[in-house]
Amino acid sequence: MEAFEAARSADAKADFEPFLPPADHPLYIPVLEELVRIDMEQHWLGGSPRWLEEYFGRFPQLLEASASVRTLAFEEFRLRRRAGEAPTAEEYKRRFGIDPTRSIRDDRLDLVPGPRTPSPSTDRFSQVMAALPHVGDQFLDYRLLAELGAGACGRAFLAERGGRRVALKVGHALGAEPLTRLRHRNIVPVEEVFHVGSFRAVVMPYLGGVTLGHVLRGVAACAEPPIRGVALFAAGRPELPPGEMPAADAALRPALEAVYYADAVLWLAAQIADALVYAHDLGFLHLDLKPANVLFTAAGRPMLLDFHPNDASQFDPVGGTLPYMAPEQIRAFRNEPRSVDARADLFALGVLLYQFFTGRLPYTATAGESAAEWESVVAEREQPAPDPTAINRAVPPTAVAIVRRLLDPDPDGRFTDARELLVEVRGILRDSPLPLPPGPGWLARLLRRK
């Protein structure tokens, strides 16, 4: 699913079928459901709507799962309303025998005329996803106002409690707890973590709903390679209210819009590197750095999401997102004896920068079930780092050197750490009007002195 989202961000015409597992795989239906949801959302928001009947005709297996029909009907209903249409419950009762205005957690058959769907699937994944709250619900003490995003294991909402708007991420309580102790201007802070049954709810300040994934789609839609930083703001989410913005960032967006695109992208890299310096100094790795995990505020500040306590001294290969994983991280994930450290986060940052300069991912191999497929993925990344100028000749040599060094297949060939990368970028942008971090590791050094 992550691989398809990455491919879709690089090519709006990318088809999701090649990303499906084999038809006899136990997760085939839930993965198919989620890929259809992603594809349908991209088409509706992009102005080229696709109707559920098209997906059901292509994949009739979906009609055999009541939970999938209900979930996808609700998604289409929601997307149509976002597009300015006024769909009715009666229409969906006629088309699918269900009422999408009711909670998708209710799996009883609707007592109305129309085609029937079978009893709900007993697939645990489908049931977990169907049990998640949706817009309009009251969850804990929060009223869910809008959906900010959705993934394979949860959904994020704009929520409100006591007159204050927050971002509320609800998902299945798998994996390590999100870190609440990180406080940095380029990391979205986690305020509270709640456990409700088998679900976990994470409360964060609402800073907007745009991520670098949205930004990359806007850049990819440009007819020509961007020249100025204003291209970073080509994609937005006008259906959402603006998020909180520190007064200190008020002049940031005009400055970003005015500089050359390459400088704006390197400035983003400097901000992300500064956040990594801070986290790595405290002993934590990210290990899932990707566009969807970097919020992009209305002012233009990148802020990392989804930091979990991966201890840099006792790494447990919990995985990541394949298109952004370093070769040694993939091998560790495959239970091969490999050391993984902070330089894996630098590799992921290199993939992200390559996307910003070329509009596509640097690696094309995808993995399935066989060991040979996984080996082909690693083998591709263990080749010399790709040159972004092979796709975009306008990338300046200084930026090319940074991207290729970040993507070096040998961790020893990359920057020693995020601090060294930050020093390098600061040197390139020393004459830029953009505000740079005050110095790599300045806070950690100050705390050590105290």
Secondary structure as UniProt FT lines:
FT   HELIX           2..10
FT   TURN            12..13
FT   HELIX           17..19
FT   TURN            23..24
FT   TURN            26..27
FT   HELIX           28..45
FT   TURN            46..47
FT   HELIX           52..58
FT   HELIX           60..64
FT   HELIX           66..82
FT   TURN            83..84
FT   HELIX           89..96
FT   TURN            100..101
FT   TURN            104..105
FT   HELIX           124..131
FT   TURN            135..136
FT   STRAND          138..139
FT   TURN            140..141
FT   STRAND          142..150
FT   STRAND          154..161
FT   TURN            162..163
FT   STRAND          164..172
FT   TURN            185..186
FT   STRAND          192..196
FT   TURN            197..198
FT   STRAND          199..205
FT   HELIX           212..220
FT   HELIX           229..233
FT   TURN            238..239
FT   HELIX           247..249
FT   TURN            250..251
FT   HELIX           252..258
FT   HELIX           261..281
FT   TURN            282..283
FT   STRAND          284..285
FT   HELIX           291..293
FT   STRAND          294..296
FT   TURN            298..299
FT   STRAND          302..304
FT   STRAND          310..311
FT   TURN            312..313
FT   HELIX           322..324
FT   HELIX           327..333
FT   TURN            334..335
FT   HELIX           343..358
FT   HELIX           371..381
FT   HELIX           388..390
FT   TURN            393..394
FT   HELIX           397..406
FT   HELIX           411..413
FT   HELIX           418..428
FT   TURN            429..431
FT   TURN            440..441
FT   HELIX           442..449
//
